Amino acid sequence: LPRSDLLRPAHSCHSHKNYLLVGFAIALLTLCALPVKAQFEFGPTAGVGAVMDKPIQGAGLAADLGVSARYTFLKDAPVSIQLRLDATYGYLYAGSVCKNVIQHVRFGQQDDRFAFAWQDHMIRVPLTVGVRLNNVLGGKVSLRLGGYYGRGIAGKVRYNKTPEGLSFPEFDSYKSNAIKGVAGYEGNFITLAQNEHRAGVLAAIDVNLYKQLDLSLYYMGDLVDSWNSGNFKPAVKPNALKLGLSYWF
């Protein structure tokens, strides 16, 4: 082949890189111009609602308390883009969860004769992206979608239903606990430790009530099992529907 033909692919590659650099420069200039019409806000937030899942018998309680920061692009336009980051303490209580987290040779992996009261404390960091409709019903309505990372910090399990009259003391759900056996159940009972790391999805509707005060209806659902149970079914992946308030500065 002629030498000129051999050089054409390299020339095409350089042209493609130039287009990418120009496109990147345009995008960067656009982002630099956006803050002129943007708004940064932060403030406290709180929420409370019901937690649900198939192993949870009846609705439990879920509550959040934390701080939020959000950045609104194109704040004066009919439709604004919002990026929001939260850091929250979350509390969960369920009075009866049908699950066996006790390991013993006498128990099957799907033993349904167990039910326990469960308290869970965790830190969550949700990140959401949304659109704010600035001229809906004379106010401001935001629709957000995103996810969160959660880290468990403390948990308690207290069994209120066990087979054959067995009783267990309340134990820390984030540790593997050894409980001494009783007559007919020789050997230790070992508790299954709860997962410290969790992740989930979040969807929310925010309505501006008055000046800087927002009311939110939001859903949070864990994607990771609360216990790394393997074959110890059923999985527990709590999901909650909550009402929240945020005040922005």
Salt bridges, closest charged atoms under 4 A:
ASP5 OD1 - ARG8 NH1 3.03
GLU41 OE1 - ARG70 NE 2.80
ASP64 OD1 - ARG124 NH1 3.72
ASP64 OD2 - LYS242 NZ 2.72
ASP76 OD1 - LYS75 NZ 3.31
ASP86 OD1 - ARG84 NE 3.08
ASP111 OD2 - ARG113 NH2 2.62
ASP120 OD2 - ARG198 NH2 2.74
GLU170 OE2 - LYS156 NZ 3.99
GLU196 OE1 - ARG151 NH2 3.05
ASP206 OD2 - ARG144 NE 2.56
ASP214 OD2 - ARG70 NH1 3.10
ASP222 OD2 - ARG198 NE 3.21
